[in-house]
Amino acid sequence: MWNHEESIETTATLERIWKLFTDVAGWKKWNAGIENIELHGEFTKGATFFMRPPGDAGFTSTLVDVKENREFTDETVIGDTKVLVHHRITPLSSGKTRSTYSTEITGSEAEEFGPMVRGDFPDVLKSLKGLAEKSE
Protein backbone atom coordinates (compact mmCIF):
# COMPACT_ATOMS: atom_id res chain seq x y z
CA MET A 1 0.00 0.00 0.00
CA TRP A 2 1.14 3.54 -0.77
CA ASN A 3 -0.20 6.53 1.21
CA HIS A 4 0.35 10.26 1.07
CA GLU A 5 -1.37 13.41 2.38
CA GLU A 6 -1.06 17.14 1.64
CA SER A 7 -3.00 20.06 3.19
CA ILE A 8 -3.31 23.81 2.83
CA GLU A 9 -5.13 26.45 4.87
CA THR A 10 -7.29 29.12 3.30
CA THR A 11 -9.59 31.98 4.27
CA ALA A 12 -12.19 30.63 1.81
CA THR A 13 -15.34 29.11 3.28
CA LEU A 14 -16.25 25.43 3.24
CA GLU A 15 -19.11 26.26 0.90
CA ARG A 16 -16.87 28.08 -1.57
CA ILE A 17 -14.40 25.21 -1.74
CA TRP A 18 -17.23 22.68 -2.03
CA LYS A 19 -18.67 24.68 -4.94
CA LEU A 20 -15.31 24.42 -6.73
CA PHE A 21 -15.14 20.69 -5.97
CA THR A 22 -18.61 19.98 -7.37
CA ASP A 23 -17.96 22.01 -10.55
CA VAL A 24 -16.08 19.12 -12.14
CA ALA A 25 -15.87 20.79 -15.57
CA GLY A 26 -14.19 23.73 -13.81
CA TRP A 27 -11.42 21.63 -12.22
CA LYS A 28 -9.22 22.61 -15.18
CA LYS A 29 -9.17 26.18 -13.77
CA TRP A 30 -7.16 25.07 -10.75
CA ASN A 31 -5.63 21.74 -11.77
CA ALA A 32 -3.06 21.98 -14.57
CA GLY A 33 -2.95 18.18 -14.69
CA ILE A 34 -6.31 18.06 -16.44
CA GLU A 35 -6.63 18.57 -20.18
CA ASN A 36 -10.21 17.32 -20.36
CA ILE A 37 -12.75 16.15 -17.79
CA GLU A 38 -16.38 15.06 -18.05
CA LEU A 39 -18.72 14.15 -15.18
CA HIS A 40 -21.35 11.55 -16.05
CA GLY A 41 -24.38 12.40 -13.93
CA GLU A 42 -24.67 14.44 -10.76
CA PHE A 43 -21.90 14.89 -8.20
CA THR A 44 -23.16 12.01 -6.04
CA LYS A 45 -21.90 8.64 -4.86
CA GLY A 46 -21.69 6.24 -7.80
CA ALA A 47 -21.23 8.89 -10.50
CA THR A 48 -18.26 8.50 -12.82
CA PHE A 49 -16.01 10.99 -14.53
CA PHE A 50 -13.53 10.66 -17.36
CA MET A 51 -10.30 12.64 -16.94
CA ARG A 52 -7.51 13.07 -19.45
CA PRO A 53 -4.20 14.53 -18.26
CA PRO A 54 -2.10 16.34 -20.88
CA GLY A 55 -0.48 13.81 -23.21
CA ASP A 56 -2.30 10.83 -21.71
CA ALA A 57 -5.14 8.61 -22.93
CA GLY A 58 -7.14 9.27 -19.76
CA PHE A 59 -9.06 7.14 -17.30
CA THR A 60 -12.46 6.81 -15.64
CA SER A 61 -12.96 7.32 -11.93
CA THR A 62 -15.95 6.73 -9.67
CA LEU A 63 -17.16 8.88 -6.78
CA VAL A 64 -17.28 6.30 -3.99
CA ASP A 65 -18.12 8.70 -1.16
CA VAL A 66 -19.67 12.19 -1.17
CA LYS A 67 -20.47 14.19 1.97
CA GLU A 68 -21.67 17.69 1.11
CA ASN A 69 -19.43 20.53 2.30
CA ARG A 70 -17.09 18.00 3.96
CA GLU A 71 -15.43 15.49 1.65
CA PHE A 72 -15.50 13.28 -1.37
CA THR A 73 -13.47 10.29 -2.47
CA ASP A 74 -12.84 9.11 -5.99
CA GLU A 75 -11.60 5.69 -7.01
CA THR A 76 -9.66 4.77 -10.12
CA VAL A 77 -8.88 1.15 -10.98
CA ILE A 78 -6.20 0.38 -13.54
CA GLY A 79 -5.47 -3.34 -13.86
CA ASP A 80 -5.09 -4.66 -10.34
CA THR A 81 -4.12 -1.26 -8.93
CA LYS A 82 -6.73 0.79 -7.06
CA VAL A 83 -6.21 4.49 -6.41
CA LEU A 84 -8.38 6.24 -3.81
CA VAL A 85 -8.08 10.01 -3.52
CA HIS A 86 -9.81 11.66 -0.56
CA HIS A 87 -10.60 15.39 -0.73
CA ARG A 88 -11.52 16.82 2.68
CA ILE A 89 -12.52 20.28 3.87
CA THR A 90 -12.15 21.00 7.59
CA PRO A 91 -13.19 24.17 9.43
CA LEU A 92 -10.52 25.46 11.81
CA SER A 93 -10.99 27.32 15.10
CA SER A 94 -9.05 30.25 13.58
CA GLY A 95 -11.90 30.79 11.10
CA LYS A 96 -9.83 29.41 8.27
CA THR A 97 -10.48 26.21 6.34
CA ARG A 98 -8.09 23.34 5.71
CA SER A 99 -8.25 21.50 2.38
CA THR A 100 -6.62 18.08 2.42
CA TYR A 101 -5.87 15.62 -0.35
CA SER A 102 -4.83 12.13 0.65
CA THR A 103 -4.33 9.01 -1.36
CA GLU A 104 -4.32 5.27 -0.74
CA ILE A 105 -2.96 3.11 -3.53
CA THR A 106 -3.00 -0.69 -3.50
CA GLY A 107 -1.98 -3.26 -6.08
CA SER A 108 1.06 -4.30 -8.03
CA GLU A 109 1.79 -0.81 -9.38
CA ALA A 110 1.17 1.15 -6.16
CA GLU A 111 4.80 2.21 -5.77
CA GLU A 112 4.94 3.37 -9.40
CA PHE A 113 1.58 5.20 -9.37
CA GLY A 114 2.08 6.88 -5.99
CA PRO A 115 4.55 9.60 -7.01
CA MET A 116 2.57 10.31 -10.18
CA VAL A 117 -0.73 10.68 -8.34
CA ARG A 118 0.55 12.88 -5.52
CA GLY A 119 3.15 14.77 -7.55
CA ASP A 120 0.97 17.78 -8.24
CA PHE A 121 -0.97 17.87 -4.93
CA PRO A 122 0.93 20.94 -3.61
CA ASP A 123 0.38 22.91 -6.83
CA VAL A 124 -3.26 21.84 -7.13
CA LEU A 125 -4.01 22.84 -3.52
CA LYS A 126 -2.24 26.18 -3.97
CA SER A 127 -4.25 26.90 -7.14
CA LEU A 128 -7.50 25.81 -5.46
CA LYS A 129 -6.76 28.16 -2.55
CA GLY A 130 -5.97 31.04 -4.91
CA LEU A 131 -9.16 30.61 -6.91
CA ALA A 132 -11.32 30.09 -3.82
CA GLU A 133 -9.99 33.21 -2.09
CA LYS A 134 -10.15 35.30 -5.26
CA SER A 135 -13.76 34.35 -5.96
CA GLU A 136 -15.12 35.08 -2.48
C-alpha positions as CSV (number, residue, x, y, z in Angstrom):
1,M,0.0,0.0,0.0
2,W,1.1,3.5,-0.8
3,N,-0.2,6.5,1.2
4,H,0.4,10.3,1.1
5,E,-1.4,13.4,2.4
6,E,-1.1,17.1,1.6
7,S,-3.0,20.1,3.2
8,I,-3.3,23.8,2.8
9,E,-5.1,26.4,4.9
10,T,-7.3,29.1,3.3
11,T,-9.6,32.0,4.3
12,A,-12.2,30.6,1.8
13,T,-15.3,29.1,3.3
14,L,-16.3,25.4,3.2
15,E,-19.1,26.3,0.9
16,R,-16.9,28.1,-1.6
17,I,-14.4,25.2,-1.7
18,W,-17.2,22.7,-2.0
19,K,-18.7,24.7,-4.9
20,L,-15.3,24.4,-6.7
21,F,-15.1,20.7,-6.0
22,T,-18.6,20.0,-7.4
23,D,-18.0,22.0,-10.6
24,V,-16.1,19.1,-12.1
25,A,-15.9,20.8,-15.6
26,G,-14.2,23.7,-13.8
27,W,-11.4,21.6,-12.2
28,K,-9.2,22.6,-15.2
29,K,-9.2,26.2,-13.8
30,W,-7.2,25.1,-10.7
31,N,-5.6,21.7,-11.8
32,A,-3.1,22.0,-14.6
33,G,-2.9,18.2,-14.7
34,I,-6.3,18.1,-16.4
35,E,-6.6,18.6,-20.2
36,N,-10.2,17.3,-20.4
37,I,-12.8,16.1,-17.8
38,E,-16.4,15.1,-18.1
39,L,-18.7,14.2,-15.2
40,H,-21.4,11.5,-16.1
41,G,-24.4,12.4,-13.9
42,E,-24.7,14.4,-10.8
43,F,-21.9,14.9,-8.2
44,T,-23.2,12.0,-6.0
45,K,-21.9,8.6,-4.9
46,G,-21.7,6.2,-7.8
47,A,-21.2,8.9,-10.5
48,T,-18.3,8.5,-12.8
49,F,-16.0,11.0,-14.5
50,F,-13.5,10.7,-17.4
51,M,-10.3,12.6,-16.9
52,R,-7.5,13.1,-19.4
53,P,-4.2,14.5,-18.3
54,P,-2.1,16.3,-20.9
55,G,-0.5,13.8,-23.2
56,D,-2.3,10.8,-21.7
57,A,-5.1,8.6,-22.9
58,G,-7.1,9.3,-19.8
59,F,-9.1,7.1,-17.3
60,T,-12.5,6.8,-15.6
61,S,-13.0,7.3,-11.9
62,T,-15.9,6.7,-9.7
63,L,-17.2,8.9,-6.8
64,V,-17.3,6.3,-4.0
65,D,-18.1,8.7,-1.2
66,V,-19.7,12.2,-1.2
67,K,-20.5,14.2,2.0
68,E,-21.7,17.7,1.1
69,N,-19.4,20.5,2.3
70,R,-17.1,18.0,4.0
71,E,-15.4,15.5,1.7
72,F,-15.5,13.3,-1.4
73,T,-13.5,10.3,-2.5
74,D,-12.8,9.1,-6.0
75,E,-11.6,5.7,-7.0
76,T,-9.7,4.8,-10.1
77,V,-8.9,1.2,-11.0
78,I,-6.2,0.4,-13.5
79,G,-5.5,-3.3,-13.9
80,D,-5.1,-4.7,-10.3
81,T,-4.1,-1.3,-8.9
82,K,-6.7,0.8,-7.1
83,V,-6.2,4.5,-6.4
84,L,-8.4,6.2,-3.8
85,V,-8.1,10.0,-3.5
86,H,-9.8,11.7,-0.6
87,H,-10.6,15.4,-0.7
88,R,-11.5,16.8,2.7
89,I,-12.5,20.3,3.9
90,T,-12.1,21.0,7.6
91,P,-13.2,24.2,9.4
92,L,-10.5,25.5,11.8
93,S,-11.0,27.3,15.1
94,S,-9.1,30.3,13.6
95,G,-11.9,30.8,11.1
96,K,-9.8,29.4,8.3
97,T,-10.5,26.2,6.3
98,R,-8.1,23.3,5.7
99,S,-8.2,21.5,2.4
100,T,-6.6,18.1,2.4
101,Y,-5.9,15.6,-0.4
102,S,-4.8,12.1,0.7
103,T,-4.3,9.0,-1.4
104,E,-4.3,5.3,-0.7
105,I,-3.0,3.1,-3.5
106,T,-3.0,-0.7,-3.5
107,G,-2.0,-3.3,-6.1
108,S,1.1,-4.3,-8.0
109,E,1.8,-0.8,-9.4
110,A,1.2,1.1,-6.2
111,E,4.8,2.2,-5.8
112,E,4.9,3.4,-9.4
113,F,1.6,5.2,-9.4
114,G,2.1,6.9,-6.0
115,P,4.6,9.6,-7.0
116,M,2.6,10.3,-10.2
117,V,-0.7,10.7,-8.3
118,R,0.6,12.9,-5.5
119,G,3.2,14.8,-7.5
120,D,1.0,17.8,-8.2
121,F,-1.0,17.9,-4.9
122,P,0.9,20.9,-3.6
123,D,0.4,22.9,-6.8
124,V,-3.3,21.8,-7.1
125,L,-4.0,22.8,-3.5
126,K,-2.2,26.2,-4.0
127,S,-4.3,26.9,-7.1
128,L,-7.5,25.8,-5.5
129,K,-6.8,28.2,-2.6
130,G,-6.0,31.0,-4.9
131,L,-9.2,30.6,-6.9
132,A,-11.3,30.1,-3.8
133,E,-10.0,33.2,-2.1
134,K,-10.1,35.3,-5.3
135,S,-13.8,34.3,-6.0
136,E,-15.1,35.1,-2.5
